[in-house]
Amino acid sequence: MLKHTLLKIFIGLSVLLGIISSGCANDSSVNTQNNNEQRGEIDSGEPADSVASFQVIMAVTDIAIGKNRLAFAIIGKNGPLIADEILVKLSPLGSAADTYKLESKAVFQTWPKGNAGVYIARVNLGTPGEWIIQAEDSSGNRGVFGASKFFVKETSSAPAVGTKPKPLNNLTIADVDNINKITSALNPDPDLYKISVAQAMNNGMPTIITFASPSFCRTATCGPQIEVISSISQQFGHRLNVIHIEVYERIEIDDDGNYELEVSSLLEVWGLNSEPFTFMLDKTGTVAAKFEGFVSEAELTETIRAILDL
């Protein structure tokens, strides 16, 4: 049941994020950064006063009461809308008209390949149930781009910020005769498989943990995500633990080396319904930050430096 349930969720998110990726890659009107111009002018090819021309597409599913990192794209009929920063307003559904409870800036984060990417907004949500998010031009020149509903749960499925998750006894390179049994990375970095989460939570150092499948991820962000944490390991490995956990387990089916893939049971332990998913634990093993979907090296480094007080 776990295998099929999680695979359906993964595939559903992959289709959704594939729309974002293909839209960004194929739209010739998107304003991208090159040698002659700076990204930041909003250019989607849509009429300036056209509210219904855009769709706000949520790219995260695990949204709950408390601190959240919302990721979403804004897609028009001619492709995505890309700007350095926009304004979002949020409110529980059913609130009085024109009464948005929260406002936040949302910063565009480019994905590793092409022009694809999502906006990131950090918000603290106080009540469960259906909410609405409205995206607006932060300069006030173009008004409202679009809106979308999303659901806020009582509690997060994945370990929440401020909680201490269950220790995981994931396999390390010391437990296998071939590193390819614990990762689908084509050129695995051995430093990401030296220690289990359970060991890391007890050695007095902060920990980065990424759940991703480099070879089987459907959004083209999992491989680059492993490259990001490998770079983080090279920079900060003497001051924190960095761990990659493969989403799929190899199940040997005969003596000839043939195997099947099943979703790792470790994802169920932590309540994960999507990939990639990255966590930052402090030195006590408490979740200090979590990132559903791709997280850039710059964003992750900012969090690490805050945790390490650099």
Secondary structure, DSSP 4 states (H G I P E B T S, - for coil): -HHHHHHHHHHHHHHHHHHHHHHHHH-TT-----SS--TTS---SS-TT-STTEEEEE-----BSEEEEEEEEEEETTEE---SEEEEEEEETTPPTT--SEEEEEEEEE-SSTT-EEEEEEEEE-S-EEEEEEEE-TTSSS-EEEEEEEEEBSS-SSPPTT--PPP-----TTT-S-GGGS---SS--GGGGSS-HHHHTTTTS-EEEEEE-TTT-SSS-HHHHHHHHHHHHHHHTTTSEEEEEESEEEEE-STTS-EEEEE-HHHHHTT--SSSEEEEE-TTS-EEEEEES---HHHHHHHHHHHTT-
